[in-house]
């Protein structure tokens, strides 16, 4: 299986391809029960692995190691990886691309931010001069073999957004992402300037972009939708609620009832990730990547 081509085919098919943001192996195990595509979110990984905001703390070997574990556990899922700004230097970005392609990533997102970087849905972002970003992007595109590459701009000035979207659409990148799109009207405007280049839309709870369903996005000409943080935010809310309830009950655990999660249910989820439990063809493909 060529993971890049598999994702590329799905992106170019009818409808919108949803990719669910995961932050660790457990969240990926839950998400994989419901969706065929996973998004390795920088926001979620920085929170889970370092306990820090997504402002540039991620070291590329940590991200590569995480993606390798994901691919072994989920040999049949799309894996789109957030590599931020390519870890600053173009040579590092190209090295990471080669590593990710070798271990079976499906695609990457490369942004045009300067350091210190920020989440795409907060204020205070600074962007690279367009020629500098295009040079880095071109090096990445020349390095990849079949990996899907999403070119992302974090521009906030209205004229700059459209100028950059148009410039990115003219490259060999597979998909364009304008992060922090503020309205439905702006989706229309970006779609108009990028022609028939596939378009990615990023939704994050409490972010700048509107809440839009997959059928609505399809009508707007969007091809891919990433959901960066539903697992992370749900985990934070659920853990906080569970611990408050435990404290309120003076340390007595709640009774395990039908539909709740206990040892048996959790182990059943995790055992699916063991390689010997995968179908034979998928196991052989996974072994070939190691």
C-alpha positions in Angstrom: 0.0 0.0 0.0 1.2 3.5 -0.8 -0.2 5.6 2.0 0.3 8.9 0.2 -1.5 7.8 -2.9 -4.3 6.2 -0.8 -5.0 9.6 0.9 -4.6 11.5 -2.3 -7.2 9.3 -4.0 -9.7 9.8 -1.2 -9.1 13.6 -1.2 -9.8 13.7 -5.0 -13.0 11.6 -4.7 -16.5 13.0 -4.1 -17.3 14.4 -0.6 -15.2 15.7 2.2 -12.4 13.6 3.8 -12.6 14.0 7.7 -9.4 13.5 9.7 -9.7 13.4 13.5 -7.1 15.0 15.7 -5.4 12.6 18.1 -2.9 13.4 20.9 -1.7 10.0 22.0 -2.1 6.3 21.3 -5.2 5.9 23.5 -7.1 8.8 21.8 -6.1 7.3 18.4 -7.5 4.0 19.5 -10.8 5.6 20.3 -10.9 7.7 17.1 -10.0 4.8 14.9 -13.2 3.1 15.9 -15.2 5.9 14.3 -13.1 7.4 11.5 -10.8 6.2 8.8 -8.5 9.1 9.0 -6.4 10.5 11.8 -4.7 13.9 12.1 -1.6 14.1 14.2 -2.3 17.4 15.8 0.6 19.6 17.0 -1.7 21.3 19.5 -2.6 17.9 21.0 0.9 16.4 20.9 2.4 19.4 22.6 -0.3 19.2 25.3 0.0 15.4 25.8 3.7 14.8 25.4 5.1 17.9 27.0 2.2 19.4 28.9 2.9 22.7 27.1 1.2 25.0 24.6 1.8 24.5 20.9 4.3 27.4 20.5 7.3 25.5 19.2 8.3 23.0 21.9 7.9 19.9 19.7 11.1 18.2 18.8 10.9 16.4 15.4 12.3 13.0 16.7 9.5 12.9 19.2 6.9 13.5 16.5 8.4 10.9 14.2 8.5 8.3 16.9 4.8 8.9 17.7 3.8 8.5 14.0 5.8 5.3 13.8 3.8 3.9 16.8 0.5 5.0 15.2 1.3 3.4 11.9 2.1 0.0 13.5 -1.1 0.1 15.5 -3.3 1.4 12.7 -2.0 0.0 9.4 -5.1 0.8 7.4 -5.7 4.4 8.5 -4.8 7.7 6.9 -2.2 9.6 9.0 -1.9 13.3 8.2 0.9 14.9 10.3 1.3 18.5 11.5 5.0 19.4 11.1 4.5 23.0 12.0 7.1 25.1 10.2 9.2 22.1 9.3 11.1 22.7 12.6 12.5 26.0 11.3 15.2 25.0 8.9 14.4 23.7 5.4 17.0 21.0 5.6 15.4 19.7 8.8 12.0 19.8 7.2 13.3 17.7 4.3 14.9 15.2 6.7 11.7 14.9 8.6 9.8 14.3 5.4 12.0 11.4 4.5 11.6 9.9 7.9 7.8 10.2 7.9 7.5 8.8 4.4 9.7 5.8 5.4 7.6 4.9 8.4 4.3 5.2 6.5 2.8 8.6 7.1 0.1 9.6 4.6 0.8 13.3 4.4 2.0 16.4 6.2 1.0 20.0 6.8 3.7 22.7 6.4 2.9 26.2 7.6 4.4 29.6 6.8 4.8 30.9 10.3 7.8 32.4 11.9 9.0 31.5 15.4 7.7 31.8 18.0 4.8 30.0 16.3 1.2 30.0 17.6 -1.9 27.9 17.2 -3.6 28.9 13.9 -6.7 30.1 15.8 -5.1 32.6 18.2 -3.8 36.1 17.6 -0.1 37.1 17.5 1.0 35.0 14.6 3.9 36.2 12.4 4.5 34.8 8.9 7.6 34.3 6.8 8.1 36.4 3.7 6.4 34.5 0.9 9.5 33.8 -1.2 11.2 32.3 1.9 8.2 30.0 2.6 7.9 29.0 -1.1 11.6 28.0 -1.2 11.1 25.8 1.9 7.9 24.3 0.4 9.7 23.6 -2.9 12.5 21.8 -1.1 9.9 19.7 0.7 8.0 18.9 -2.5 11.2 17.9 -4.2 12.1 15.6 -1.3 8.8 13.7 -0.9 8.1 10.8 -3.1 4.4 10.2 -2.7 3.6 11.9 0.5 0.6 14.3 0.4 1.8 17.8 1.2 -0.6 20.5 2.5 0.6 24.0 2.1 -0.7 26.2 4.9 -0.8 29.9 5.3 -1.5 31.7 8.6 -1.8 35.1 7.0 -4.4 37.4 8.7 -4.4 40.5 6.4 -7.2 40.1 3.9 -5.2 40.9 0.8 -2.3 38.7 2.0 -4.6 35.8 2.6 -5.8 35.7 -0.9 -2.4 36.4 -2.4 -0.8 33.6 -0.5 -3.6 31.2 -1.2 -3.3 31.8 -4.9 0.5 31.4 -4.7 0.3 28.1 -2.8 -2.3 26.8 -5.3 0.2 27.4 -8.1 2.8 25.1 -6.5 3.0 21.3 -6.6 1.4 21.1 -3.2 -1.5 18.7 -3.1 -3.8 20.7 -0.9 -4.1 24.3 0.4 -5.0 25.3 3.9 -5.8 28.9 5.0 -5.9 28.5 8.8 -8.3 30.5 11.0 -10.8 31.1 8.2 -13.3 33.5 9.8 -16.5 33.0 7.9 -18.4 31.1 5.2 -17.8 34.0 2.9 -14.0 33.6 3.3 -14.3 29.9 2.4 -16.0 31.1 -0.9 -13.2 33.7 -1.5 -10.4 31.3 -0.9 -12.0 28.6 -3.1 -12.4 31.2 -5.9 -8.7 32.1 -5.9 -7.2 28.6 -5.7 -9.1 27.2 -8.7 -9.4 23.4 -8.7 -6.7 22.8 -6.1 -8.0 20.7 -3.2 -8.9 22.8 -0.1 -8.6 21.9 3.5 -10.7 23.4 6.4 -9.6 23.3 10.0 -12.2 23.4 12.8 -11.3 23.8 16.4 -13.7 24.4 19.3 -13.6 28.0 20.4 -11.4 28.9 17.4 -11.9 31.6 14.8 -13.6 29.4 12.1 -17.4 28.8 12.0 -18.9 25.4 12.9 -19.8 23.8 9.6 -21.0 20.3 8.8 -19.4 17.9 6.3 -22.3 18.3 3.8 -22.1 22.1 4.1 -18.4 22.0 3.5 -18.9 19.8 0.4 -21.3 22.4 -0.9 -18.6 25.0 -0.3 -16.0 23.1 -2.4 -13.9 21.9 0.6 -12.2 18.5 0.1 -10.6 17.8 3.5 -11.7 18.7 7.1 -9.4 18.3 10.0 -10.7 18.3 13.6 -7.7 19.2 15.7 -8.9 18.9 19.2 -12.2 17.1 19.8 -10.5 14.2 21.6 -8.2 16.4 23.6 -10.9 18.8 24.8 -13.3 15.9 25.5 -10.6 14.1 27.6 -10.0 17.3 29.6 -13.7 17.7 30.3 -14.3 14.1 31.1 -11.3 13.7 33.4 -12.1 16.8 35.3 -15.7 15.7 35.8 -14.7 12.2 36.9 -12.2 13.4 39.4 -14.6 15.9 40.9 -17.1 13.1 41.3 -14.5 10.9 42.9 -13.6 13.6 45.3 -17.3 14.3 46.1 -17.8 10.6 46.8 -14.9 10.6 49.3 -12.8 8.3 47.1 -15.5 5.7 46.3 -15.3 4.7 42.6 -18.6 4.7 40.6 -20.3 1.4 39.9 -19.5 -0.1 36.5 -22.8 -0.4 34.6 -23.8 -1.3 31.1 -22.3 1.2 28.7 -19.6 2.4 31.1 -15.9 1.7 30.8 -14.0 -0.7 33.1 -10.9 -2.9 32.9 -12.5 -5.3 30.4 -13.7 -2.6 28.0 -10.4 -0.7 28.1 -8.3 -3.8 27.5 -10.5 -4.9 24.6 -9.8 -1.6 22.9 -6.1 -1.8 23.4 -5.7 -5.4 22.3 -6.9 -4.5 18.8 -3.7 -2.5 18.4 -1.4 -5.6 18.8 0.1 -6.4 15.4 -0.9 -10.1 15.6 -4.5 -9.0 15.8 -4.4 -7.2 12.4 -5.5 -8.9 9.2 -2.6 -10.7 7.5 -2.2 -8.4 4.6 -2.1 -5.3 6.8 0.4 -7.0 9.2 2.8 -7.7 6.3 2.6 -4.1 5.1 3.3 -2.8 8.6 6.3 -5.2 9.0 7.7 -3.9 5.7 7.7 -0.4 7.1 10.0 -1.2 10.0 
